[in-house]
Amino acid sequence: MPIIVIIIVVALVIAALVTVGRMIFSGGSSSTENKGTSLQDVVLDTTAERSVRWTVRGPIVADEKFRSYQITVTPSSRTFVTYSGYLDQVMDTKTYDNNVKAYEEFVYALDKASVGKTRSSSNTDFRGVCATRGIAYMFETLNDSTVDNSIWSSTCKDSPGTMGADPLKVHALFVNQIPDFAPLFNEIY
């Protein structure tokens, strides 16, 4: 009887170690999986706590001249925020109502633009990307206010990022959610 108990305990310890190992090696740094759910499934989730966010960052310049903006779309609202400096000092915020049907159409359009498609990249770090003359884009999915997936791309050919979709198509979908959108950078329309 004690041998059976020892075998069961050893089997449980091995199973626990395998589970912890999988969590450490596959879930810690991967930004395209959400608890076994694909990025596509997360994007298409239209429950009230879900949202998607698009961040656009200009060239790396002096803090006083640095600009960026975010468009966040939820089932109940759409928000456009422009920032000044690297500490994200809010310059302007515009908020519009949204509804579940409009959100559903939007996320399905994102899906048709292949926003859930990712690519392997040796450079998963968004910092300093496309520093001198380009635009960097980040797409995120959020659960309440917590980011659970993040992929990025840029206009610089040497920094394609982890986003497999065409960032200009995704960008167009997001800016079309803002009725009076005005580009912050000359290269973006």
N, C-alpha and C positions, 0 to 999 in steps of 0.2 A: 504494500500500500504506500509506504513512504517513497518508493521509487516512482510510482505513478504521479504523485504530487510534485516531485522534483522535476519530472519530465514536463508536466503542465506548466510549472513556474518558468522553466528554461524556455519553453516555446513562447510563453507570453512576453518574456524579456526580449527575446529575439524579434518578435513581431513589433514590440514597442520601439526597439532600436531601428528597425527598418523604416517604420513610420516617421520617426524623428529625422532620420537621414534623408528621406524623401522631402520632407518639409524644408529642411535646411538647404538642400542642393537644388530643389526645383522651385520653391515658393518664395525664397528670400529676396532675390533680385529680379525675378521675371515680372515685367509690368504688363504682360499681355494675357495673364490668366487670373481668374478670380474664383478661387476655391473650386477648381475643376470646371468652371464655366468659361467658354471661349469669349474673346473680346466681342465677337459678333453678337453673341447672346446677351452680353451685358449692354451693348449699345441699343439693342432692340427692346430692352426692358423698359416699359412705360409706367411702372409704378410710381407713386407720388414722390418717393424719396430719391429717385434716380435723376441724374442730369448729365449733360455733356458740356465740356468747356474747350474753347479754342483760344490759345494765347499766341499773339504775334509779337515778336521782339525785333527791334531794329538793330543796326550795327553797334558794336561795342565802342562807345565813345565816352567822353567826359560825363560824369554823373549829371551835371546840369543839362546836358543835351540828350541824354538817353531817354527813349520813349518806348512804350509797349502798350498793348491793350489786350483785353479779354472779353470774349462773348460767351456768356453762360446761358444755356437753354434748359429749362425744366418743363415739366408738364403744366406748370401754372404761370411761369414768367420767362422773360428774355431780358438779359441785362448786358449792357455794353459799358465797360469801364476803361478809361484811358489813364495811363500812369506816367509820371515823370520820375526819372532817377531809378537807381538800382534798388532803392528801398520801397519802391512802389507807392509813391505819394500820389494819391488820387487827384487827377486833374478834373475829371468829369465822369458822371454816371448817368446813364439813361436806362430806365426800366419800363418794360411793356408787359401787358398781360399776355398769357398764353392759355391754351386749353389742351386737354389730353389728345384730342383728334389731331390738332395741328402738330403737337409734339410727335405723335406717332408717324405722321407723314414725313416729318423732318428726319427722324432717326432712320426710317426706312430709306429715305433718299441718301443719307450718309452710308447706309449699308450698300446701296446700289453703286455708290462711288468707291466701294471697297475699303472703307475706313477701318474695318476689322482686319485687313490684311497687314501683316507685319513682315519685316525682314530681319534676318540676323545681322548684327553689326558689331564690330569690335569696339565701336565707340557708342556706348549707351548713355554717356554723360552729355547733357544738354548745355552745360556751362561753356562759354567761350566759343560756341559753334558759330561759324560764318561771321567772324569778328569784324572784318574791315569794310565790307560793302554789301552784305547780304541780309536777308530776312530769315529768321528762324521761326518755326511753327511748332506748337505743342498741342496735341489732342489728348484730353483726359476724360475719363468717366468718373462720376462721383456717386457715392452712396451717402445721402444726406450731404454733409460738407466734407466728407473724407474721400480723397482721391484713391481709387482702387485700381486704375489702369492709366498708364501714361506712355505715349509714343510721340516721336518728334521727327521733323524733317526740316529742310532748309532750301534756299535758292542756290546754295553753293554746291557745285558738282563734287567737290571732295568731301562733303559732309552730307550724305544722303539720309542718315538717321535710321530709325527703326520703323518708320511708317512706310508701308508698302503702297499706299494709295497716292494718287497725284495730289499734292498739297494744295494746288490752285483750285481744283474741283471742290475739295473740302472747304477751302477758304470761301469760295463763292457761295456755297450753301449756308455757311454761318453768316456772312455779311448780308445775305438776302433776308435774314431773320430780323434785321435792324432797319426799320423804315427810312430813317434819315442818316444812314451810315455815311461817314466821310472818311476817306483814307487818311491814315496818319503818316504813311511813308509814300514817297513818289512811285516806288516799284509795285505797289499794291493798288488794285482797282476793284 
